[in-house]
């Protein structure tokens, strides 16, 4: 399993966790200080098998402070979640 934290210049921190069918969860990737210049794939030290029905949840935090908002973007600085099957 490879994990990739992809955020743009406003990215501050990022986390991925596995939520198992029994309700337990486990952090797979934790980047407390995201750096835009360092966005490789991350590979688990020990390969992990997950049971059917496991969800991988990603949480990213962005810096929308006034100085950061001066960074040019192609889109307005609004962020949301798109769930599978919707557009």
CORJOLIN-V983048 format. One record per residue. RES is the residue in one letter. SS is DSSP state (A for helix, B for strand, O for the rest). PHI is phi in whole degrees, -180 to 180 (999 if undefined). NEAR is the number of other C-alpha atoms within 10 Angstrom. Layout:
<<RES/SS/PHI/NEAR> <RES/SS/PHI/NEAR>>
This chain:
<<X/O/999/11> <X/B/-113/9> <X/B/-120/13> <X/B/-141/13> <X/O/-96/23> <X/O/-117/15> <X/O/-137/17> <X/O/-102/14> <X/O/-59/16> <X/O/-85/18> <X/B/-63/18> <X/B/-113/18> <X/B/-152/18> <X/B/-151/20> <X/B/-145/17> <X/B/-123/19> <X/B/-136/16> <X/B/-94/18> <X/B/-112/17> <X/O/-81/16> <X/O/-57/13> <X/O/-83/9> <X/O/97/8> <X/O/-71/9> <X/B/-138/15> <X/B/-147/11> <X/B/-76/13> <X/B/-99/17> <X/B/-147/18> <X/B/-136/15> <X/B/-120/13> <X/O/-70/12> <X/O/-128/10> <X/O/-66/23> <X/O/-123/16> <X/O/-54/14> <X/O/-80/8> <X/O/-132/9> <X/O/-124/13> <X/O/-79/11> <X/B/-79/12> <X/B/-111/13> <X/B/-113/13> <X/O/-66/12> <X/O/-59/6> <X/O/-118/7> <X/O/-54/9> <X/O/-121/9> <X/O/-100/7> <X/O/-121/13> <X/O/-71/10> <X/O/-55/8> <X/O/95/10> <X/O/-72/15> <X/B/-105/14> <X/B/-105/14> <X/B/-107/13> <X/B/-116/15> <X/B/-130/11> <X/B/-124/16> <X/B/-114/14> <X/B/-118/17> <X/O/-99/13> <X/O/-110/14> <X/O/-66/9> <X/O/-54/8> <X/O/-68/8> <X/A/-67/12> <X/A/-66/14> <X/A/-77/9> <X/O/-68/9> <X/O/-66/10> <X/O/-136/10> <X/O/-87/5> <X/O/-127/6> <X/O/-65/8> <X/O/-78/11> <X/O/-122/6> <X/O/-125/7> <X/O/-153/5> <X/O/-113/5> <X/O/-111/8> <X/O/-86/7> <X/O/-55/6> <X/O/90/5> <X/O/-123/5> <X/O/-138/5>>
